[in-house]
Amino acid sequence: MNTEDDAYERLAAADPATDAEPRASVLRAKIDALADEPAQDPPSDGDELAARRERRRAPWLVAAGIAGAVALSGGGYALGVTAAAGGAQVAADRAGSEALPPITLGGGRDMAESGADAAAGAMADESADGSGSADISLPGWFEGRAVFSASGLSDEAGVATAYAYDARESATEAGAARLAEALGVSGEPRWEWGSWQVGPRDGSGASIWLSADGTAYFSYNDPAADPWRCEEELAGIPEQDDANGEDGLVEPTFCEEPAAAQITRQDAIDEVRDLMERVGVDPAGFELDAPDDASEGAVWVSAEQVVDGQRTGSSWSATVSDDGVAWLDGFLAQTVSLGEYPVVSPAEAVERLGDPRFGGSSWPVLYSAEADQMLEARYAEEEQSEPTAPPAPPSSGDDLPWPVSEVTITEARLGLTQHHDDGGSVLLLPAYELSDAAGNTWSVLAVAEGVLDTTSP
């Protein structure tokens, strides 16, 4: 590479837990012991705030997250990245954001998710007799095969800045001590389950855990500020009825739903901004937002990192009640520049979509509204109650079906994408978002091949 080699190599070696070996059986036993019951999946009904509320009620999820930090790639960078990505998607959909969304390489989002918002539109397009969409055919990229060409795009190469996260000062014992002091958590740091932890293990008081990963991902909770916390919550357990020898169930007892929070949206945002400053993170590098909904027992605040006018996909999130911050998740690593790197032209980026070495894919990262409606129509057609005849095979000698779409890319945006190297470092690399005239979007790495180390690890 060039003179930026040294910077890259230093960051690639920054993960202090790269060589950690996870012990899955031990971690599982510790998680189950902490929970006093086997772990189970949190709610997945799409309600972000409800899901977070349920998560707050289950202390074992914190332990499971810690275990995940160790189990994923030793150093555990994937935990922070995954959590951050979820927050970034929420921010990408919110109105009024000034920053452009992060770019994600590879295949697109879940088709059912992408089609959900178009369901009403697809139904509205149907005629009164229920027909109108049955003959819609999906484009060939639905089959995962496409040929790409460019129209009206520049063939001039350029340069762009690459970045990386440096966690060496934060993801340490000293960093955990500083974080705990800033957040008012009592105790000394202890190394458990692949992370630094401070505070009681039983959830009786405020605590933190700090992952030794490439982003210094951390989580903080204060049960005194949790509006959903209650002393007892039984889901119903079997007991023996001595009178008749039959099994019965204890009548379940549930936490009462908290009253609507009185804290305002702006006050909640200001409180999170103050916490960020206290732990040494400049909130000026983030977009802070909160839903304008006073019906819940707390306000959920998100803070999306912005670099060069682009959201990076890394974020903070907090649950703020009238009694303070109940939960806080974020990252502490510094974002450092690796300097300028050569990038290919938009026209050459389109050619890269056919080369898997650069993260391109025939599957769109984002579907257009029309494609969403096509997918929704296909689902509706497949769910019809009337039986259908089996399809007829091709006749002898016919051409064999192998649909391939011809996609013309008309727009290109140069932005940033997260890349996680095998050593545990997390980089922000230049990437293109490529769109056709209909609004379907693909993505591909923009960095010139000459400065990429493509040797196998």
Secondary structure, DSSP 8 states (H G I E B T S, - for coil): --TTHHHHHHHHT--TTTT----HHHHHHHHHHHHTS-------SS-HHHHHHHHHH-THHHHHHHHHHHHTTTT-HHHHHHHHHHHHHHHHHSTT--SB-----SS-S-HHHHHHTTHHHHHHTS-TTS-SSTT----GGGGT-EEEEESS-----EEEEEEEEE-TTTSSHHHHHHHHHHHT--S--EEETTEEEES-TTSSS-EEEEE-STT-EEEEE-GGG-TT--S--B---EEE-TTTS-EEE---B---------S-HHHHHHHHHHHHHHTT--GGGEEEE-----SSSSEEEEEEEEETTEEEEEEEEEEEETTEEEEEEEE--EEEEEEEEEE--HHHHHHHTT-GGGT--SS-SB--HHHHHHHHHHHHHHT-SS---------TT-------EEEEEEEEEEEEEEEE-TTS-EEEEEEEEEEETT--EEEEE-B-GGG---S--
